[in-house]
Amino acid sequence: MDTLLKVTRENNKITGTLVDTDRLNATIATGVKEQLNKNFDDSEICFTLNLQNIKFIDSTGIGVLISALKTARQHNGEFYLTNVNKEVMDLLALMKLDKVFDFK
């Protein structure tokens, strides 16, 4: 599997950036979900997902974000989104998910 998520780690703070794509959709969702969830093996991880490159997200991609948030909470961690493009933020707001996710 290609690396879809570039990760930098400093103690329990992790920043991940989706690379080589401008879409978070069904085509890459399974791989991204696996790579995100691997980072929550330890408890109390603070993970920030940088979406600066993402211009399109579908329902499967939304499911990946919700899954990561749920996994983080199960491990007493935190999950943030950052650098969310306007179109993606508009979709999150339409689905009322702007009230569910935390943003940096």
N, C-alpha and C positions, 0 to 999 in steps of 0.2 A: 504494500500500500504506500502510495506517495505521501509525503508529509504535507498536510493541508494547513497545519497550524504551527506557526513559529512561536516558540515559547521561551520567555526569559523568566528566571526564577531568582528571587532574593529572599532567602529564608522562607517564610510561609506566604509571601506575596508573589503571585504569578501574573504575568501579562502574556496573553496569547493574541496573535494576529493571524487572520486567515490570509494565506498567500496564494499567488498564482490563480486567483479567481476574483470575479466581481459579483459572484452569485452564491448564495447559500440556499441550495435547492435539493431536490430529491437525488440528483446525480451524485452529490458529495456528502449528503447528510449522514449516512451511516459512518463513514470514515471520520468526519468531524466529531460526531457524538462519541465515538470510541476514544479519539485523542483527547477530547475535553474530559471525559470521565476518568481517564488514567491519572489526571492531575489531582483528583480528590481522594487518592488512596490514603493520604494523611488527613487527619482531622484539622479543623480550624484554618483551612486554606482560604486566602483572599485572592480570588481569581478575577482579573479584569480582561474581558474580551474586547479587543480593538476591532471595530467594524469599519474602519476608514476606507477599505477597498470595496466594501459590499454596497452595490447599487440595487440589487434585487434579492428578495427573500420570498420563498413560497411557504405554504403551510407546513411542509416537512421541515424546512429550516426553522420556522417558529417552534416546532416541536422539539428540535435539537436544543434551542435556547431554554425552553421550559424544562426540559430534562436536565440540563446542566444546573439550572437554578435549584431544582428539586434535589439533585445529588449533593450540591453544595450545602444545602440546608440540612440534609440527613447526616452530613459529616461536620455539623456545627461550623460551617464555613460561610463565605460570602461570595456572591457572584454579581459582577457589575458589567454593564455595557458602556463603551466609550466610543467617541467619534462616529456616532450614528448619523448616516446621511439622511437628508430631509425626507426622501421617498420612503425609506425604511421606517423612520420615526413616524411618518404619517400613517403607515400601515399599523404599527404598534399602537398608536393612539386610537385608530379606528377600531381595533380589537380590544381596546381598554387595557392593553398590556403595558402601556406607559405607566400605569399605576402599580403594576406587579413587579417590574424590573427596577433595579436601582441603576442610576447613571452617574458616571464620573465625567 
